[in-house]
Amino acid sequence: MDLLCLNTSGELSIDSICQADIISAACSACVINVCLSAIIYIRCTQHIRCGSLLPRHCTRSLLFLVLLLAHLTEMADGALQYLQDQQRPLLIVVPTLSLAGWCVALALVRVIETDGRAGFLSVTGALWLLCGAGKALRLVYLVETGVELRHVRLGATAWPGEVRQDEGQTDTPLCHRASNVEMNIFRSGGLGGGFKLWSSPDLDSNLGLPFLCILPQHDTSTLTDYATEVRCKRKGELRVTEVEEPPRGYRHATAHLFSQATFSWLTGLLWVGYCSPLEIEDLGQLPEEETTERQLNLFNCIYEKEKNAARNENRRVSLWKCYFKSCWRRFLLGGLFKLLGDFVGFVGPLGIMVILEYVAAIQKPPDNIIEGNEDHYPTWSELLSNGYFMGLIVFLSALAQGTLSQSSTHLINVEGIHLKGALQALVYIKALRLCVWSISEHKDEDVSASPEKKDSRPNGSLSPPGNCPSDTKIKGPPGTDMGAITNLMSEDAFNVMSFFWIGHYIWAIPLKLGWSAIIGAAFCILTMTPLQFLIGKKMSSNSKAITELSDERLRRMNEVLQGIKLLKLYGWECIYGTRIIETRKRELGLLDKDAVYWALLTFLTHASSVLVTLVTFGVYFSMEEGALSPGNVFTGLALFNQLTVPLFIFPITVPVIISAMVSH
C-alpha cells in the first residue's frame, strides 16, 4: 500500500483516487483468478465441443471490442502520467490488470461457446457486475477530485461507464448491458443446462447496431448433429457418447466475430493442406445457404416477380433490378465496410505528421515543467500529440483498414459467386427446356450440300424430333446457338460477377482522388481520364467483336463434334479444321489488340500517380510562401500512396463494366 500510493514528491498519500485504483486493481485480479479457475475446471471435465455460437454473440463481441479500446486508452494515459511521476507504479498496474482481465474473460467466453457450458454465463455476468462496480467507484472519486472530461483519465474510465455531472450520478451502461446479456441467456437456457444455438438479429439490434443485422442469419443448430447425445445438467458432469469430428468446410457463418474478421477459421484447413495435399473430402460440404440450388430458388423468385411486374407495366424485364434485389444486403454492407476502411486509411498519413512533429519537439528543451505535489492528469490534446500513442493509433488503423477492406472484399465476392451460380443454373434450366430444333447450329448462314457452302447434313436439314411438328419451324430467340449458350454460362455470368466485385470502386475512386490532392488529381483527371475513356470505348467495340468471334468458334467446334462421323466419312477434317483455325486467328488478333489497350491503360495509371505528385508539389511551391516541412512532405507522400490502389483499379473497372454491359 505504501509503495503504490506515493505522490509526486515521494510522500505517502492514501487519498480517494489511490483507494479507487487499489479497489479497481483488486477487482481485475479477482476477474483473472475466477476466469482462469473456470477455464481450468471446464477443460478438466468431460464435455463436448459444440463449436457453435451463443445467443447475442455479435453484441457480446462488440462490447469486448469497445472495452479493449477503453483499456488501451487507459493504459496510454497511465503510461504518459507515469513518465511524469515515476513514484506511482499503480498508474501502470491498474490498466495492465484490466487488460489482462479482458484477455482471460474473452478466453472464458470462447471456452463456454466451444464446450457448450452455458451455465457458466452466470459467472461471466457476475464478473461484468464486479468490473462495472470497480469502474463506477473510480469514476465517483475522479469526479469528486475535480477531473474534467477533457482529461483522458475521466474519459477512459467513463467510456465503459457514464457520468452525469449535473445530477452527480455515475453509471456503467456497457458493463451492465454485458451483465444483462449473460444473465438473460443464463435464465432462458443456462439454468436448465442447455441453450439454443442460434443468433437472433432482434437481440443484436437492441444495442443500436442494425447494420450488423442486414445479413441473413444462419442456423447453426446443425452443428449439434455431430453428437448423438448431449445432456447439460447443473448436477453431475456432462456425459457425451459417440462424438464425431465435424467436417472441415466453409465455416464463416458459424465462426465467432473475431474469427470472421481475421479469417482464422481457415487455419485448420490450411494446416491440413500444409501437412498433406488437400482432397475433396477435406473441404467438406457447403452449408445449405451457399448451395447453388438455394441461390437459384432465391433469384428465380425475384426474377418471376420482376417478369410479372414488367408484363403489367408493359416494359422489358430488367435483369439489373433482379441482380441488386438478390444481393443488396451484403452489397450494401460491403460498401459500408469499404467506406469505413477508406476513412480509416487517412489516419496513417495524418498520424505521420504528428509523429514527426513530436520527434522534432522532444529534441528541443521543454517550455514549461510541471512542478508541485498536485497530480497532473494528461488531457486528450496531450495524448493525441504524443508520438508513441500516435504510433499505436497508426498501427491499429492499419489493422482496422485491412480488416474492413478484407471483410468488404469477402462479402462482395461471395455475393458475386452466388449471383454467378444462380445465373448459370438459370441458363442451364432454360437450355434444357428448349426444343432441340430451336437451337440453331448455324448463325444466319445458307446451308448447302458441299463442305464449302452446304451443311454436312442430308438435304441441308435434320428431321425434327418427335416432340416438334415437322411442318412447323420452331425458332429460338436471336442468338440461340450452342456457342451463345456456352458463352452465357461461362463468360457472361463471369462478367456480371466481376462487375459486382468492383462495383464499389465506382464511387470509392472519385472519393479518394478528390480528397487527397484536389489540384493534382483534377489535372490528372483532365489529362488522363479522356485518354482512358477513349481507350475504353475502343475496348468496348473490340470486346463485342471478340464475343461474336468466340461464339462463332464455339459453334463451329460444336458442329464438328456433332458431325464427326460424316467428317471422317467424307474426309473433310482439314477443311473444317481450317475454318476453326481461321476463326481462332481472327479472335487472337482482337485479343492482341485488347492486350495493347490494357498496356496503355496500365502505363497511364502509373504515369498519372507520378503526375499527381509532381503537379501538387509544384502548385504548393508556387502558391505557398513557406517551405515544405518534413512532416508535410511525408504526409503528402503517404496520401499519394493512398492513390495507388484506386488509380490501379480504375483502368480495370472500365473494361469490367464494359464487359458486364455487353453480357447483359
C-alpha positions as CSV (number, residue, x, y, z in Angstrom):
1,M,0.0,0.0,0.0
2,D,2.8,2.5,0.9
3,L,4.6,1.7,-2.3
4,L,1.6,2.1,-4.5
5,C,0.3,5.4,-3.1
6,L,3.2,7.7,-3.3
7,N,2.6,11.2,-4.6
8,T,4.9,13.3,-6.9
9,S,7.2,14.2,-4.0
10,G,7.6,10.6,-2.9
11,E,5.5,11.0,0.2
12,L,2.7,8.6,1.3
13,S,-0.7,9.8,0.0
14,I,-3.5,7.4,0.6
15,D,-6.2,9.5,-1.0
16,S,-9.5,8.6,-2.5
17,I,-8.0,8.2,-6.0
18,C,-5.4,5.8,-4.7
19,Q,-8.1,3.8,-2.9
20,A,-10.2,3.6,-6.0
21,D,-7.2,2.5,-8.0
22,I,-6.4,-0.2,-5.5
23,I,-10.1,-1.4,-5.5
24,S,-10.1,-1.4,-9.3
25,A,-6.9,-3.4,-9.4
26,A,-8.3,-5.9,-6.8
27,C,-11.4,-6.3,-9.0
28,S,-9.3,-7.0,-12.1
29,A,-7.2,-9.6,-10.1
30,C,-10.4,-11.3,-8.9
31,V,-11.7,-11.4,-12.5
32,I,-8.4,-13.0,-13.6
33,N,-8.4,-15.7,-10.9
34,V,-12.1,-16.6,-11.4
35,C,-11.8,-16.8,-15.2
36,L,-8.7,-18.9,-15.0
37,S,-10.3,-21.2,-12.5
38,A,-13.4,-21.6,-14.6
39,I,-11.3,-22.3,-17.7
40,I,-9.3,-25.0,-15.9
41,Y,-12.5,-26.6,-14.5
42,I,-14.2,-26.7,-17.9
43,R,-11.2,-28.1,-19.6
44,C,-10.6,-30.8,-17.0
45,T,-14.2,-32.1,-17.0
46,Q,-15.7,-34.4,-19.6
47,H,-17.6,-32.4,-22.2
48,I,-18.4,-32.0,-25.8
49,R,-17.0,-29.2,-28.0
50,C,-20.1,-27.9,-29.9
51,G,-18.2,-25.3,-31.9
52,S,-21.3,-23.1,-32.1
53,L,-22.2,-19.6,-31.1
54,L,-24.1,-18.4,-28.0
55,P,-27.1,-16.1,-28.5
56,R,-26.2,-12.4,-28.8
57,H,-22.7,-13.3,-29.9
58,C,-22.3,-10.1,-32.0
59,T,-23.4,-7.9,-29.1
60,R,-21.0,-9.6,-26.7
61,S,-18.1,-9.4,-29.2
62,L,-18.7,-5.7,-29.9
63,L,-18.8,-5.0,-26.1
64,F,-15.5,-6.7,-25.8
65,L,-14.0,-4.7,-28.6
66,V,-15.2,-1.4,-27.0
67,L,-13.7,-2.4,-23.7
68,L,-10.4,-3.2,-25.4
69,L,-10.2,0.3,-26.8
70,A,-11.1,1.7,-23.4
71,H,-8.3,-0.4,-21.7
72,L,-5.8,0.6,-24.3
73,T,-6.6,4.3,-23.8
74,E,-6.4,3.9,-20.1
75,M,-3.0,2.2,-20.4
76,A,-1.7,5.0,-22.6
77,D,-2.9,7.6,-20.1
78,G,-1.3,5.8,-17.2
79,A,2.0,5.4,-19.2
80,L,2.0,9.1,-20.1
81,Q,1.4,10.2,-16.5
82,Y,3.9,7.6,-15.2
83,L,6.6,9.2,-17.3
84,Q,6.0,12.5,-15.4
85,D,5.5,10.8,-12.0
86,Q,7.5,7.6,-11.7
87,Q,6.8,7.3,-8.0
88,R,3.4,5.7,-8.6
89,P,3.6,2.3,-10.2
90,L,-0.2,1.9,-9.7
91,L,-0.6,4.0,-12.8
92,I,0.7,1.1,-14.8
93,V,-0.6,-1.8,-12.6
94,V,-4.3,-0.9,-12.9
95,P,-4.6,-0.7,-16.7
96,T,-2.3,-3.7,-17.1
97,L,-4.5,-5.8,-14.8
98,S,-7.6,-4.6,-16.6
99,L,-6.2,-5.6,-20.0
100,A,-5.2,-9.0,-18.6
101,G,-8.7,-9.5,-17.2
102,W,-10.1,-8.6,-20.6
103,C,-8.0,-11.3,-22.2
104,V,-8.9,-14.1,-19.8
105,A,-12.6,-13.1,-19.8
106,L,-12.6,-13.3,-23.6
107,A,-10.9,-16.7,-23.4
108,L,-13.5,-17.9,-20.9
109,V,-16.4,-16.9,-23.2
110,R,-14.8,-18.7,-26.1
111,V,-14.3,-21.8,-23.9
112,I,-18.0,-21.6,-22.9
113,E,-19.1,-21.4,-26.5
114,T,-16.8,-24.2,-27.8
115,D,-17.6,-26.5,-24.9
116,G,-21.3,-25.8,-24.6
117,R,-21.2,-24.8,-21.0
118,A,-24.0,-22.1,-21.0
119,G,-24.4,-22.5,-17.2
120,F,-21.1,-20.6,-16.7
121,L,-22.6,-17.5,-18.2
122,S,-23.7,-16.7,-14.6
123,V,-20.0,-16.4,-13.7
124,T,-19.3,-14.0,-16.6
125,G,-22.4,-12.0,-15.7
126,A,-21.2,-11.6,-12.1
127,L,-17.7,-10.7,-13.3
128,W,-19.2,-8.0,-15.5
129,L,-21.0,-6.6,-12.5
130,L,-17.8,-6.6,-10.5
131,C,-16.0,-4.8,-13.3
132,G,-18.7,-2.2,-13.5
133,A,-18.7,-1.6,-9.8
134,G,-14.9,-1.0,-9.7
135,K,-15.2,1.4,-12.7
136,A,-18.1,3.2,-11.1
137,L,-16.3,3.7,-7.8
138,R,-13.3,5.0,-9.6
139,L,-15.4,7.3,-11.6
140,V,-17.1,8.8,-8.5
141,Y,-13.7,9.6,-6.9
142,L,-12.4,11.2,-10.1
143,V,-15.5,13.4,-10.3
144,E,-15.1,14.4,-6.7
145,T,-11.4,15.3,-7.3
146,G,-12.4,17.7,-10.0
147,V,-11.2,15.8,-13.0
148,E,-12.9,17.1,-16.2
149,L,-14.0,15.4,-19.4
150,R,-11.0,17.0,-21.2
151,H,-8.7,14.7,-19.2
152,V,-8.0,11.2,-20.5
153,R,-8.4,9.6,-17.1
154,L,-12.1,10.5,-16.8
155,G,-12.8,9.8,-20.5
156,A,-11.1,6.3,-20.3
157,T,-13.0,5.5,-17.1
158,A,-16.3,6.9,-18.3
159,W,-16.0,5.0,-21.7
160,P,-17.2,1.8,-20.1
161,G,-19.3,3.9,-17.8
162,E,-21.1,7.2,-17.9
163,V,-21.1,10.3,-15.6
164,R,-23.8,12.8,-15.2
165,Q,-22.1,15.8,-13.6
166,D,-25.3,17.8,-13.4
167,E,-27.0,15.1,-11.3
168,G,-23.9,13.8,-9.6
169,Q,-24.6,10.3,-10.7
170,T,-22.5,7.7,-12.4
171,D,-23.4,4.6,-14.4
172,T,-21.6,1.9,-16.3
173,P,-24.0,1.0,-19.1
174,L,-21.7,-1.2,-21.1
175,C,-20.8,-3.4,-18.1
176,H,-24.4,-3.5,-17.0
177,R,-25.5,-4.3,-20.6
178,A,-23.0,-7.1,-20.8
179,S,-24.1,-8.5,-17.5
180,N,-27.8,-8.4,-18.6
181,V,-26.8,-10.2,-21.8
182,E,-25.2,-13.0,-19.9
183,M,-27.9,-13.2,-17.2
184,N,-30.8,-13.3,-19.7
185,I,-29.2,-16.1,-21.6
186,F,-28.5,-18.0,-18.4
187,R,-32.1,-17.6,-17.2
188,S,-33.5,-18.6,-20.6
189,G,-31.4,-21.7,-21.2
190,G,-28.4,-21.9,-18.9
191,L,-30.4,-22.6,-15.7
192,G,-31.7,-25.8,-17.2
193,G,-28.3,-26.7,-18.5
194,G,-28.9,-26.3,-22.2
195,F,-29.2,-23.5,-24.6
196,K,-30.4,-22.9,-28.1
197,L,-27.7,-22.5,-30.7
198,W,-28.9,-19.5,-32.7
199,S,-28.2,-15.9,-33.3
200,S,-31.2,-13.5,-33.4
201,P,-31.0,-10.2,-35.3
202,D,-33.6,-8.8,-33.0
203,L,-31.4,-9.3,-29.9
204,D,-28.3,-7.8,-31.5
205,S,-30.3,-4.8,-32.8
206,N,-31.2,-3.9,-29.2
207,L,-27.7,-2.4,-28.8
208,G,-28.4,0.1,-31.6
209,L,-26.4,-1.8,-34.3
210,P,-28.9,-2.5,-37.0
211,F,-26.3,-2.6,-39.7
212,L,-24.9,-5.9,-38.3
213,C,-28.4,-7.4,-38.8
214,I,-28.6,-6.7,-42.5
215,L,-27.2,-10.1,-43.3
216,P,-29.5,-13.1,-43.1
217,Q,-28.7,-15.1,-40.0
218,H,-27.7,-18.7,-40.4
219,D,-29.0,-21.6,-38.4
220,T,-26.1,-23.2,-36.6
221,S,-28.1,-25.9,-34.9
222,T,-27.0,-28.4,-37.5
223,L,-23.6,-28.5,-35.9
224,T,-25.1,-30.5,-33.0
225,D,-25.7,-33.4,-35.3
226,Y,-22.1,-34.5,-34.7
227,A,-23.0,-35.6,-31.2
228,T,-25.7,-38.3,-30.7
229,E,-26.5,-37.3,-27.2
230,V,-25.8,-34.0,-25.3
231,R,-27.0,-33.7,-21.7
232,C,-26.2,-30.4,-19.9
233,K,-27.4,-30.5,-16.3
234,R,-26.3,-28.5,-13.3
235,K,-25.8,-31.6,-11.2
236,G,-23.1,-34.0,-12.2
237,E,-20.7,-34.0,-15.1
238,L,-21.6,-33.7,-18.8
239,R,-21.7,-37.2,-20.4
240,V,-21.2,-37.4,-24.1
241,T,-21.0,-40.5,-26.2
242,E,-20.2,-41.2,-29.9
243,V,-18.8,-37.7,-30.7
244,E,-17.8,-37.3,-34.3
245,E,-15.3,-34.7,-35.6
246,P,-17.2,-32.1,-37.7
247,P,-16.0,-31.9,-41.3
248,R,-13.8,-29.1,-42.4
249,G,-15.6,-26.7,-44.7
250,Y,-16.9,-23.2,-45.2
251,R,-17.5,-22.1,-41.6
252,H,-17.6,-18.3,-41.9
253,A,-21.3,-18.1,-41.0
254,T,-20.8,-20.1,-37.8
255,A,-17.5,-18.6,-36.7
256,H,-17.2,-16.0,-34.0
257,L,-16.9,-12.3,-34.9
258,F,-13.2,-12.1,-34.4
259,S,-12.6,-15.2,-36.4
260,Q,-14.8,-13.8,-39.2
261,A,-12.7,-10.6,-39.1
262,T,-9.4,-12.3,-39.3
263,F,-10.5,-15.5,-41.2
264,S,-8.8,-17.6,-38.5
265,W,-11.5,-20.3,-39.1
266,L,-9.4,-21.3,-42.2
267,T,-6.4,-22.1,-40.1
268,G,-7.4,-25.8,-39.6
269,L,-7.9,-26.3,-43.3
270,L,-4.7,-24.6,-44.2
271,W,-2.8,-26.7,-41.6
272,V,-4.2,-29.9,-43.2
273,G,-3.1,-28.6,-46.6
274,Y,0.4,-27.9,-45.2
275,C,0.7,-31.4,-43.8
276,S,-0.7,-33.2,-46.9
277,P,-2.3,-32.4,-50.2
278,L,-5.9,-31.4,-49.8
279,E,-8.5,-33.8,-51.1
280,I,-12.1,-33.1,-51.9
281,E,-13.2,-34.8,-48.7
282,D,-11.1,-32.3,-46.7
283,L,-13.3,-29.4,-47.9
284,G,-16.5,-30.9,-46.5
285,Q,-19.9,-29.9,-47.7
286,L,-21.1,-26.4,-48.3
287,P,-23.8,-25.0,-45.9
288,E,-27.3,-25.1,-47.3
289,E,-27.3,-21.3,-47.7
290,E,-24.3,-21.4,-50.0
291,T,-25.6,-24.1,-52.4
292,T,-26.5,-23.3,-56.0
293,E,-30.0,-24.7,-55.5
294,R,-30.7,-22.3,-52.7
295,Q,-29.3,-19.3,-54.7
296,L,-31.2,-20.4,-57.8
297,N,-34.5,-20.5,-55.9
298,L,-34.0,-17.1,-54.4
299,F,-33.0,-15.5,-57.7
300,N,-35.7,-17.3,-59.7
301,C,-38.4,-16.0,-57.2
302,I,-37.1,-12.4,-57.7
303,Y,-37.0,-12.9,-61.5
304,E,-40.6,-14.2,-61.7
305,K,-41.8,-11.2,-59.7
306,E,-39.9,-8.8,-62.0
307,K,-41.3,-10.6,-65.0
308,N,-44.8,-10.2,-63.8
309,A,-44.3,-6.6,-62.9
310,A,-42.8,-5.9,-66.4
311,R,-45.8,-7.6,-68.0
312,N,-48.2,-5.5,-66.1
313,E,-46.3,-2.3,-66.8
314,N,-45.7,-3.2,-70.5
315,R,-42.0,-2.9,-70.3
316,R,-38.9,-5.1,-70.7
317,V,-37.6,-7.2,-67.9
318,S,-34.7,-5.5,-66.1
319,L,-32.1,-8.1,-65.1
320,W,-30.2,-5.4,-63.2
321,K,-33.1,-5.0,-60.8
322,C,-33.0,-8.7,-60.2
323,Y,-29.3,-8.6,-59.6
324,F,-29.5,-5.8,-57.0
325,K,-32.6,-7.2,-55.3
326,S,-30.9,-10.6,-54.8
327,C,-27.7,-9.3,-53.2
328,W,-28.4,-5.7,-52.0
329,R,-28.0,-6.6,-48.3
330,R,-24.4,-7.9,-48.4
331,F,-23.5,-5.5,-51.2
332,L,-24.6,-2.5,-49.1
333,L,-22.8,-3.9,-46.0
334,G,-19.7,-4.4,-48.1
335,G,-19.9,-0.8,-49.3
336,L,-20.2,0.4,-45.7
337,F,-17.1,-1.6,-44.7
338,K,-15.2,-0.2,-47.7
339,L,-16.3,3.4,-46.9
340,L,-15.1,3.0,-43.2
341,G,-11.9,1.4,-44.4
342,D,-11.2,4.3,-46.8
343,F,-11.8,6.8,-44.0
344,V,-9.6,4.8,-41.6
345,G,-6.9,4.8,-44.3
346,F,-6.4,8.5,-43.9
347,V,-5.4,8.1,-40.2
348,G,-2.0,6.8,-41.1
349,P,-0.8,9.7,-43.3
350,L,-2.2,12.3,-40.8
351,G,-0.6,10.4,-37.9
352,I,2.8,10.5,-39.6
353,M,2.8,14.3,-39.4
354,V,2.0,14.2,-35.6
355,I,4.9,11.7,-35.1
356,L,7.4,13.9,-37.0
357,E,6.3,16.9,-35.1
358,Y,6.7,15.0,-31.8
359,V,10.2,13.9,-32.8
360,A,11.1,17.5,-33.6
361,A,9.6,18.7,-30.3
362,I,11.4,16.3,-28.0
363,Q,14.7,17.5,-29.4
364,K,14.0,21.0,-28.0
365,P,14.1,21.8,-24.3
366,P,10.6,21.9,-22.8
367,D,9.0,25.3,-22.4
368,N,7.3,24.6,-19.1
369,I,7.9,21.9,-16.5
370,I,5.1,20.8,-14.2
371,E,6.2,21.2,-10.6
372,G,4.5,20.7,-7.3
373,N,2.7,18.0,-5.4
374,E,-0.5,18.1,-7.3
375,D,-1.2,15.3,-9.8
376,H,-1.3,16.3,-13.4
377,Y,-3.8,14.3,-15.4
378,P,-3.0,14.2,-19.2
379,T,-5.5,15.8,-21.5
380,W,-6.8,14.5,-24.8
381,S,-4.7,17.0,-26.7
382,E,-1.5,15.9,-24.9
383,L,-2.3,12.3,-25.5
384,L,-3.0,12.8,-29.2
385,S,0.2,14.8,-29.7
386,N,2.3,12.1,-28.2
387,G,4.3,10.3,-30.9
388,Y,4.2,6.9,-29.2
389,F,0.4,6.9,-28.7
390,M,0.0,8.2,-32.3
391,G,2.2,5.3,-33.5
392,L,-0.2,2.9,-31.7
393,I,-3.1,4.6,-33.4
394,V,-1.5,4.3,-36.8
395,F,-0.8,0.6,-36.2
396,L,-4.4,0.0,-35.1
397,S,-5.7,2.0,-38.0
398,A,-3.7,-0.1,-40.4
399,L,-5.2,-3.3,-38.8
400,A,-8.7,-1.8,-39.0
401,Q,-8.2,-0.8,-42.6
402,G,-7.1,-4.2,-43.6
403,T,-9.8,-5.9,-41.6
404,L,-12.6,-3.7,-43.1
405,S,-11.2,-4.0,-46.6
406,Q,-10.9,-7.8,-46.5
407,S,-14.4,-8.1,-45.0
408,S,-15.8,-5.9,-47.7
409,T,-14.0,-7.9,-50.4
410,H,-15.2,-11.2,-48.9
411,L,-18.8,-10.1,-48.7
412,I,-18.9,-8.8,-52.2
413,N,-17.0,-11.8,-53.7
414,V,-19.4,-14.2,-52.0
415,E,-22.4,-12.3,-53.4
416,G,-20.8,-12.3,-56.8
417,I,-20.3,-16.0,-56.7
418,H,-23.9,-16.5,-55.6
419,L,-25.1,-14.5,-58.5
420,K,-22.9,-16.3,-61.0
421,G,-24.1,-19.7,-59.8
422,A,-27.7,-18.6,-59.9
423,L,-27.3,-17.2,-63.5
424,Q,-25.5,-20.4,-64.7
425,A,-28.2,-22.6,-63.2
426,L,-31.0,-20.4,-64.7
427,V,-29.4,-20.6,-68.2
428,Y,-28.9,-24.3,-67.8
429,I,-32.5,-24.9,-66.9
430,K,-33.7,-22.7,-69.7
431,A,-31.5,-24.6,-72.2
432,L,-32.9,-27.9,-71.0
433,R,-36.4,-26.6,-71.7
434,L,-35.7,-25.5,-75.2
435,C,-36.7,-27.8,-78.1
436,V,-33.7,-29.3,-79.8
437,W,-34.9,-27.9,-83.1
438,S,-34.9,-24.4,-81.7
439,I,-31.2,-24.4,-81.0
440,S,-29.7,-23.4,-84.3
441,E,-26.4,-25.0,-85.4
442,H,-25.6,-22.0,-87.7
443,K,-25.9,-18.3,-87.4
444,D,-27.6,-16.8,-90.4
445,E,-25.8,-19.0,-92.9
446,D,-27.1,-20.6,-96.1
447,V,-26.9,-24.3,-95.8
448,S,-25.6,-26.2,-98.8
449,A,-24.6,-29.7,-99.6
450,S,-20.9,-29.1,-100.3
451,P,-18.4,-28.8,-97.5
452,E,-17.7,-25.3,-98.6
453,K,-21.2,-23.9,-98.9
454,K,-23.5,-26.7,-97.8
455,D,-24.3,-28.3,-94.5
456,S,-23.0,-31.8,-93.8
457,R,-26.5,-33.0,-93.1
458,P,-28.5,-34.6,-95.8
459,N,-30.8,-32.1,-97.7
460,G,-29.3,-29.4,-95.5
461,S,-31.6,-30.1,-92.6
462,L,-32.4,-32.6,-89.9
463,S,-35.8,-34.2,-89.4
464,P,-37.5,-32.6,-86.5
465,P,-37.6,-34.5,-83.2
466,G,-40.8,-36.3,-82.1
467,N,-42.0,-33.5,-79.8
468,C,-41.8,-30.9,-82.5
469,P,-44.2,-31.0,-85.5
470,S,-42.5,-31.5,-88.9
471,D,-44.5,-28.8,-90.6
472,T,-43.6,-26.1,-88.0
473,K,-40.2,-24.5,-87.9
474,I,-39.6,-23.5,-84.2
475,K,-37.1,-20.8,-83.8
476,G,-35.4,-19.8,-80.6
477,P,-34.6,-16.3,-79.6
478,P,-32.0,-14.4,-81.6
479,G,-28.5,-15.8,-80.9
480,T,-29.8,-19.1,-79.6
481,D,-27.0,-21.4,-80.7
482,M,-24.6,-23.6,-78.9
483,G,-21.8,-21.1,-78.8
484,A,-24.1,-18.3,-77.4
485,I,-25.4,-20.7,-74.7
486,T,-21.9,-21.7,-73.7
487,N,-20.8,-18.1,-73.5
488,L,-23.8,-17.2,-71.4
489,M,-22.9,-19.9,-68.8
490,S,-19.2,-19.1,-68.8
491,E,-18.1,-15.6,-70.0
492,D,-21.3,-13.6,-69.4
493,A,-22.0,-14.9,-66.0
494,F,-18.4,-14.3,-65.0
495,N,-18.6,-10.7,-66.4
496,V,-21.7,-10.0,-64.2
497,M,-19.9,-11.4,-61.2
498,S,-16.8,-9.3,-61.9
499,F,-19.0,-6.2,-62.1
500,F,-20.3,-6.7,-58.6
501,W,-16.7,-7.4,-57.4
502,I,-15.5,-4.0,-58.5
503,G,-18.9,-2.2,-58.1
504,H,-17.9,-0.1,-55.1
505,Y,-14.8,1.2,-56.8
506,I,-17.1,3.3,-59.0
507,W,-17.7,5.7,-56.1
508,A,-14.6,4.9,-54.0
509,I,-12.1,6.0,-56.7
510,P,-13.6,9.5,-57.1
511,L,-13.8,9.8,-53.3
512,K,-10.1,9.2,-52.8
513,L,-9.0,11.1,-55.8
514,G,-11.0,14.1,-54.8
515,W,-9.8,14.3,-51.2
516,S,-6.1,13.7,-51.3
517,A,-4.8,16.3,-53.7
518,I,-7.6,18.3,-55.4
519,I,-5.5,20.3,-57.8
520,G,-3.1,17.5,-58.8
521,A,-5.9,15.0,-59.1
522,A,-8.0,17.4,-61.1
523,F,-5.1,18.0,-63.5
524,C,-4.6,14.2,-63.8
525,I,-8.3,13.6,-64.4
526,L,-8.5,16.3,-67.1
527,T,-5.5,14.9,-68.9
528,M,-5.6,11.2,-68.3
529,T,-9.3,10.4,-68.0
530,P,-10.3,11.4,-71.6
531,L,-7.5,9.1,-72.9
532,Q,-8.6,6.3,-70.6
533,F,-12.2,6.6,-71.7
534,L,-11.1,6.8,-75.4
535,I,-9.2,3.6,-74.9
536,G,-12.2,2.2,-73.0
537,K,-14.5,3.0,-76.0
538,K,-12.1,1.1,-78.3
539,M,-12.1,-1.8,-75.9
540,S,-15.9,-1.9,-75.8
541,S,-16.2,-2.3,-79.6
542,N,-13.3,-4.8,-79.5
543,S,-14.9,-6.7,-76.7
544,K,-18.1,-7.1,-78.8
545,A,-16.1,-8.4,-81.7
546,I,-14.3,-10.8,-79.5
547,T,-17.6,-12.1,-78.2
548,E,-19.0,-12.7,-81.7
549,L,-15.9,-14.5,-82.9
550,S,-15.9,-16.6,-79.7
551,D,-19.5,-17.6,-80.3
552,E,-18.7,-18.4,-83.9
553,R,-15.6,-20.5,-82.9
554,L,-17.6,-22.5,-80.3
555,R,-20.5,-23.0,-82.8
556,R,-18.1,-24.4,-85.4
557,M,-16.4,-26.7,-82.9
558,N,-19.8,-28.0,-81.7
559,E,-20.8,-28.5,-85.4
560,V,-17.6,-30.6,-85.9
561,L,-18.2,-32.7,-82.8
562,Q,-21.8,-33.4,-83.7
563,G,-21.0,-34.4,-87.3
564,I,-17.7,-36.1,-86.6
565,K,-18.8,-39.3,-88.3
566,L,-19.7,-37.5,-91.6
567,L,-16.4,-35.6,-91.4
568,K,-14.5,-38.9,-91.2
569,L,-16.6,-40.5,-93.9
570,Y,-16.1,-37.7,-96.5
571,G,-12.6,-36.7,-95.3
572,W,-13.5,-33.1,-94.5
573,E,-11.3,-32.8,-91.4
574,C,-8.8,-30.4,-92.9
575,I,-11.5,-28.2,-94.4
576,Y,-13.4,-27.7,-91.1
577,G,-10.2,-27.6,-89.2
578,T,-9.0,-24.7,-91.4
579,R,-12.3,-22.9,-90.7
580,I,-11.8,-23.2,-87.0
581,I,-8.2,-22.1,-87.2
582,E,-9.0,-19.0,-89.2
583,T,-11.7,-18.0,-86.8
584,R,-9.3,-18.5,-83.9
585,K,-6.7,-16.4,-85.7
586,R,-9.1,-13.5,-86.1
587,E,-10.1,-13.9,-82.4
588,L,-6.4,-13.9,-81.3
589,G,-5.8,-10.8,-83.4
590,L,-8.5,-9.0,-81.5
591,L,-7.2,-10.4,-78.2
592,D,-3.7,-9.0,-79.0
593,K,-5.3,-5.6,-79.7
594,D,-7.1,-5.9,-76.3
595,A,-3.7,-6.6,-74.6
596,V,-2.3,-3.4,-76.2
597,Y,-5.2,-1.4,-74.8
598,W,-4.5,-2.9,-71.4
599,A,-0.9,-2.0,-71.6
600,L,-1.8,1.6,-72.5
601,L,-4.2,1.8,-69.6
602,T,-1.6,0.5,-67.2
603,F,1.0,3.0,-68.4
604,L,-1.4,5.9,-68.0
605,T,-2.2,4.7,-64.5
606,H,1.4,4.7,-63.3
607,A,2.1,7.9,-65.1
608,S,-0.9,9.6,-63.5
609,S,0.3,8.7,-60.0
610,V,3.7,10.4,-60.6
611,L,2.0,13.3,-62.4
612,V,-0.3,13.9,-59.4
613,T,2.7,14.1,-57.1
614,L,4.7,16.5,-59.3
615,V,1.8,18.8,-60.0
616,T,0.7,19.0,-56.4
617,F,4.1,19.9,-55.0
618,G,4.7,22.3,-57.9
619,V,1.5,24.1,-57.1
620,Y,2.4,24.2,-53.4
621,F,5.7,26.0,-54.2
622,S,4.0,28.5,-56.5
623,M,1.1,29.3,-54.2
624,E,2.5,28.9,-50.6
625,E,5.1,31.3,-49.2
626,G,6.7,28.9,-46.7
627,A,8.9,26.0,-47.5
628,L,7.8,22.4,-47.3
629,S,8.4,20.9,-43.8
630,P,9.4,17.2,-43.5
631,G,6.1,16.5,-41.9
632,N,4.2,17.9,-44.8
633,V,6.4,16.1,-47.3
634,F,6.0,12.7,-45.7
635,T,2.3,13.2,-45.1
636,G,1.8,14.2,-48.7
637,L,3.7,11.2,-50.0
638,A,1.7,8.9,-47.7
639,L,-1.5,10.5,-49.0
640,F,-0.3,10.0,-52.6
641,N,0.4,6.4,-51.7
642,Q,-3.3,6.1,-50.9
643,L,-4.0,6.9,-54.6
644,T,-2.0,3.9,-55.8
645,V,-4.8,1.4,-55.4
646,P,-7.7,3.5,-56.9
647,L,-5.5,4.6,-59.8
648,F,-4.5,1.0,-60.4
649,I,-8.1,-0.3,-60.1
650,F,-9.6,2.5,-62.3
651,P,-8.4,1.1,-65.6
652,I,-9.6,-2.3,-64.5
653,T,-13.1,-1.1,-63.7
654,V,-13.6,0.3,-67.2
655,P,-13.3,-3.0,-69.2
656,V,-15.1,-4.9,-66.5
657,I,-18.1,-2.5,-66.7
658,I,-18.0,-2.7,-70.4
659,S,-17.9,-6.5,-70.4
660,A,-20.8,-6.6,-67.9
661,M,-22.9,-4.2,-70.1
662,V,-22.1,-6.4,-73.2
663,S,-23.0,-9.6,-71.3
664,H,-26.3,-8.0,-70.0
